[in-house]
Amino acid sequence: AQKITQTQPGMFVQEKEAVTLDCTYDTSDPSYGLFWYKQPSSGEMIFLIYQGSYDQQNATEGRYSLNFQKARKSANLVISASQLGDSAMYFCAMRETGDDKIIFGKGTRLHILP
Amino acid sequence: ETGVTQSPTHLIKTRGQQVTLRCSSQSGHNTVSWYQQALGQGPQFIFQYYREEENGRGNFPPRFSGLQFPNYSSELNVNALELDDSALYLCASSWDRGRPLYEQYFGPGTRLTVT
């Protein structure tokens, strides 16, 4: 069973608009961490934001925020005021406590239009 | 910059050959994980090394093997290369098996092409 689902293979957004990238996850572990990574064409995985399953508030990092809805097992990434440099692949990922691996979704390719 | 480096950047091999990919972890990090990312897919966990011993493995055959050295460097070895091994290989380093959960730093990757 797929543990991380990203239903948007690609998105086109006008520069300066906000964008929401969808992510749902599946786990029976009560303790886990959720991540978003950005991967530009160079290939390097750039960590953006982290949300712990017990965190009471949604995580925010500059223009990035994570809309965490635990009951719905949803962890959407919101990018405010998008910029041309935001064009990249975006991966949602999860790590269960006690497990050493990070499980990634298939990604969403975001295109920011000038 | 994450402080994690990988070499080579690109590599072309022939089916049946063997390949060694290298990763230099961030100083002080005692854990390194390797991931395979096929074109258009998310990274898939291959295995992890903690203090020079394999500590967790994904769904990859034994021809994928690794080594971790005391100087924070590590290797991924793949024997009997197959066409499907063509992918971007990423290493990620962390301290003390990744605590806290988010502190895993990725290198830029090695792009392997098998012909």
Boltz contact constraints between the chains, C-beta under 6 A:
constraints:
  - contact:
      token1: [A, 33]
      token2: [B, 101]
      max_distance: 6.0
  - contact:
      token1: [A, 43]
      token2: [B, 88]
      max_distance: 6.0
  - contact:
      token1: [A, 43]
      token2: [B, 108]
      max_distance: 6.0
  - contact:
      token1: [A, 43]
      token2: [B, 109]
      max_distance: 6.0
  - contact:
      token1: [A, 44]
      token2: [B, 108]
      max_distance: 6.0
  - contact:
      token1: [A, 45]
      token2: [B, 106]
      max_distance: 6.0
  - contact:
      token1: [A, 50]
      token2: [B, 102]
      max_distance: 6.0
  - contact:
      token1: [A, 91]
      token2: [B, 42]
      max_distance: 6.0
  - contact:
      token1: [A, 95]
      token2: [B, 101]
      max_distance: 6.0
  - contact:
      token1: [A, 100]
      token2: [B, 48]
      max_distance: 6.0
  - contact:
      token1: [A, 100]
      token2: [B, 56]
      max_distance: 6.0
  - contact:
      token1: [A, 101]
      token2: [B, 45]
      max_distance: 6.0
  - contact:
      token1: [A, 104]
      token2: [B, 42]
      max_distance: 6.0
  - contact:
      token1: [A, 104]
      token2: [B, 43]
      max_distance: 6.0
  - contact:
      token1: [A, 105]
      token2: [B, 42]
      max_distance: 6.0
  - contact:
      token1: [A, 106]
      token2: [B, 42]
      max_distance: 6.0
  - contact:
      token1: [A, 107]
      token2: [B, 42]
      max_distance: 6.0
